[in-house]
Amino acid sequence: MERAITGLLIVVGIIHILPITGFLGLNQLNQLYDIDLADSNLEILMRHRAILFGLLGAFICYAGFVPALQPLAFIAGFISIGSFIFLAVSVGDYNGAIQRVVYADYVAAVCLIIAIILFFIRTTR
């Protein structure tokens, strides 16, 4: 059961780590999100966002190996995933690249739900 929780959190962590390539520049951001970042202010924000996602993903992966941190990883993951899905649904009219991010977040949400169930089964034994 512990390995399953670890594996699920690693999947969620990797989904969050993947956008870190956006830190490298405009080409990578365009490949990730298919958006035009002509404004340098928006470029700075998006590249910084890439680093923050990398940090969050690294923490979630690490928490997979440290049971005491897993509840915090569950919360942080759901805040991240839930807020993005909420924004995508409420704003709407997004492109195919953003749709792929939404799908990835659905996968991450399912992984988190399963990990939480396993976590509670493990702790109630």
Long-range contacts (C-beta under 8 A, 24 or more apart in sequence): 1-118, 1-121, 1-122, 2-67, 2-122, 4-114, 4-115, 4-118, 5-64, 5-67, 5-70, 5-115, 5-118, 5-119, 5-122, 6-64, 6-65, 7-64, 8-64, 8-111, 8-112, 8-114, 8-115, 8-118, 9-60, 9-61, 9-63, 9-64, 9-70, 9-73, 9-111, 9-115, 10-61, 10-64, 11-107, 11-108, 11-111, 12-57, 12-60, 12-73, 12-77, 12-108, 12-111, 12-112, 12-115, 13-57, 13-58, 13-59, 13-60, 13-61, 13-62, 13-64, 14-57, 14-61, 15-57, 15-104, 15-105, 15-107, 15-108, 16-53, 16-54, 16-56, 16-57, 16-60, 16-77, 16-80, 16-108, 17-53, 17-54, 17-57, 17-58, 17-61, 18-57, 18-104, 19-49, 19-50, 19-53, 19-54, 20-50, 20-51, 20-53, 20-54, 20-57, 21-50, 22-46, 22-47, 22-49, 22-50, 23-47, 23-50, 23-51, 23-54, 32-97, 33-95, 33-97, 33-98, 33-101, 34-95, 34-96, 34-97, 34-98, 35-95, 35-97, 53-80, 56-80, 67-119, 70-115, 70-119, 71-119, 74-112, 74-115, 74-116, 74-119, 77-108, 77-112, 78-109, 78-112, 81-105, 81-108, 81-109, 81-112, 82-109, 85-109
